[in-house]
Amino acid sequence: MLVEWLAHVNGSRIWRQSVRVRDMELLPPTLDRWVALQAHRFGLMGTAEFDFFQSSIRTHWHIADVGANQGLYSVYFSKRAVEGRVYAFEPDPELFTALKGNIERNSAANVTLFNAAVGNQTRKLLLRSGQFNRGDNRIVPGNTSRPGTIDVDAISLDKAIPNLHLDLLKVDVQGFEVEVLRGAKQVIQANHDLLIFLEFWPQGLRNAGSGPEELLDILGKAEFSLFQHGKADKYEPFTYRAPEWSRPAQFCNLVATRRGIAPILNPG
């Protein structure tokens, strides 16, 4: 009973009030997404991410936002890459509606929307929505529907990206990153200067049926160097040591590049 009431409160229309974040006007679909926007508004979340994207993105870039959620980064990317193109992917129907509305609200005409997950091929997947945290939606293994899941369409980046042209790939899919990269082999091969920004969550990767070693192996074989945002706002070389990642909720953001981090943060 309490759980149902809390879910009702989270989805109540009373929270659908626009929030201004970094010159963007965004309308959240739920209470938890409103809280997330307020946290970004007051610098409690996302500061390091925004600083990185501000210093790295060029105006002509083509960018894929995989796990676009309600559109915070998609709208931001559209404003940074004004001469380029943004491809935003979001499988959750309610979040996609919010994403579409926020794109229109901010006149982000250079954004192409996909109401789909991103995987290794075109197919159906199971999505479980985070009941009280829609930032924790997850693709779950298997193909048998179960309570709390819905069927969603999936597409690979190799199929979705025109001419395979991509400069930045941002991925936040709660452990499904390996399948995203498996479906982007041609994109990765075609763009030597491709920059990848992704969440590294070992337990989430295991929950999705892969693992941290598999993710790092894909990036290593593609000759990417990895960097983690560390102390003093610096990006430091990343080395994975399993014993240091024993806590289930432990995660970080990684930057993968073939050019080194200095040319990205300090472009000539």
Backbone hydrogen bonds, N-H to C=O, Kabsch-Sander energy under -0.5 kcal/mol:
donor,donor_aa,acceptor,acceptor_aa,energy
5,W,1,M,-2.2
6,L,2,L,-2.7
7,A,3,V,-2.4
8,H,4,E,-2.1
9,V,5,W,-2.4
10,N,6,L,-2.6
11,G,7,A,-1.7
12,S,9,V,-1.1
15,W,12,S,-1.4
16,R,13,R,-1.7
17,Q,15,W,-2.4
19,V,26,L,-3.2
21,V,19,V,-0.6
21,V,24,M,-2.4
24,M,21,V,-1.3
26,L,19,V,-2.6
26,L,24,M,-0.6
31,L,10,N,-2.9
34,W,30,T,-1.8
35,V,31,L,-2.6
36,A,32,D,-2.0
37,L,33,R,-2.0
38,Q,34,W,-2.3
39,A,35,V,-2.4
40,H,36,A,-2.0
41,R,37,L,-2.6
42,F,38,Q,-2.1
43,G,40,H,-1.1
44,L,39,A,-2.7
45,M,39,A,-1.3
50,F,46,G,-2.9
51,D,47,T,-2.4
52,F,48,A,-2.1
53,F,49,E,-2.6
54,Q,50,F,-2.7
55,S,51,D,-1.8
56,S,52,F,-1.6
57,I,53,F,-2.4
61,W,58,R,-1.6
63,I,85,R,-2.8
64,A,168,L,-2.5
65,D,63,I,-0.5
65,D,87,Y,-3.1
66,V,64,A,-0.8
66,V,170,K,-2.9
67,G,65,D,-0.7
67,G,89,F,-1.7
68,A,89,F,-2.8
71,G,68,A,-2.2
75,V,71,G,-2.6
76,Y,72,L,-1.6
77,F,73,Y,-3.3
78,S,74,S,-2.0
79,K,75,V,-1.5
80,R,76,Y,-1.7
81,A,77,F,-3.3
82,V,80,R,-1.0
83,E,59,T,-2.3
84,G,59,T,-0.8
84,G,81,A,-1.4
85,R,61,W,-1.3
86,V,110,N,-2.6
87,Y,63,I,-3.1
88,A,86,V,-0.6
88,A,112,T,-2.7
89,F,65,D,-2.6
90,E,114,F,-2.4
96,F,92,D,-2.8
97,T,93,P,-1.9
98,A,94,E,-1.9
99,L,95,L,-3.1
100,K,96,F,-3.0
101,G,97,T,-2.2
102,N,98,A,-2.5
103,I,99,L,-2.3
104,E,100,K,-2.2
105,R,101,G,-2.7
106,N,102,N,-1.4
107,S,104,E,-1.5
108,A,103,I,-2.5
109,A,107,S,-1.8
111,V,108,A,-1.2
112,T,86,V,-3.3
114,F,88,A,-2.4
116,A,114,F,-1.9
117,A,153,D,-3.1
119,G,155,I,-1.6
123,R,121,Q,-0.6
123,R,154,A,-1.3
125,L,152,V,-2.6
126,L,140,V,-0.6
127,L,125,L,-0.5
127,L,150,I,-2.8
128,R,138,R,-3.3
129,S,127,L,-0.6
129,S,148,G,-0.9
131,Q,129,S,-0.7
136,D,133,N,-2.2
137,N,134,R,-0.6
138,R,128,R,-2.6
140,V,126,L,-2.1
145,S,143,N,-0.6
149,T,146,R,-1.9
150,I,127,L,-2.1
152,V,125,L,-2.7
154,A,123,R,-2.2
155,I,117,A,-1.9
158,D,183,G,-2.4
159,K,156,S,-0.6
160,A,156,S,-1.8
161,I,157,L,-2.5
164,L,161,I,-1.9
165,H,162,P,-1.8
166,L,164,L,-0.6
167,D,62,H,-3.1
168,L,62,H,-1.7
169,L,195,L,-2.9
170,K,64,A,-2.8
170,K,168,L,-0.5
171,V,169,L,-0.5
171,V,197,F,-2.7
172,D,66,V,-2.2
176,F,173,V,-1.1
180,V,176,F,-1.5
181,L,177,E,-2.3
182,R,178,V,-2.2
183,G,179,E,-1.5
184,A,181,L,-1.6
185,K,182,R,-0.7
188,I,184,A,-2.8
189,Q,185,K,-2.2
190,A,186,Q,-2.3
191,N,187,V,-1.0
192,H,190,A,-0.5
194,L,191,N,-1.8
195,L,167,D,-2.5
196,I,256,A,-2.5
197,F,169,L,-2.9
198,L,196,I,-0.5
198,L,254,L,-2.3
199,E,171,V,-1.5
200,F,252,C,-3.6
201,W,199,E,-0.7
205,L,201,W,-2.3
206,R,202,P,-2.0
207,N,203,Q,-2.6
208,A,204,G,-1.5
209,G,206,R,-1.7
210,S,205,L,-2.5
215,L,211,G,-1.7
216,L,212,P,-2.5
217,D,213,E,-2.0
218,I,214,E,-2.0
219,L,215,L,-1.9
220,G,216,L,-2.5
221,K,217,D,-2.7
222,A,218,I,-1.2
223,E,220,G,-1.7
224,F,219,L,-2.5
225,S,257,T,-3.2
227,F,255,V,-2.2
228,Q,236,E,-3.1
229,H,253,N,-0.9
230,G,234,K,-3.8
233,D,230,G,-0.8
234,K,231,K,-1.5
236,E,228,Q,-2.8
236,E,234,K,-0.6
238,F,226,L,-2.3
241,R,239,T,-0.6
244,E,241,R,-1.8
245,W,242,A,-2.2
246,S,243,P,-0.6
250,Q,247,R,-1.8
252,C,200,F,-1.6
254,L,198,L,-3.2
255,V,227,F,-2.7
256,A,196,I,-3.1
257,T,225,S,-2.3
264,I,261,I,-0.7
265,L,261,I,-2.2
266,N,262,A,-2.3
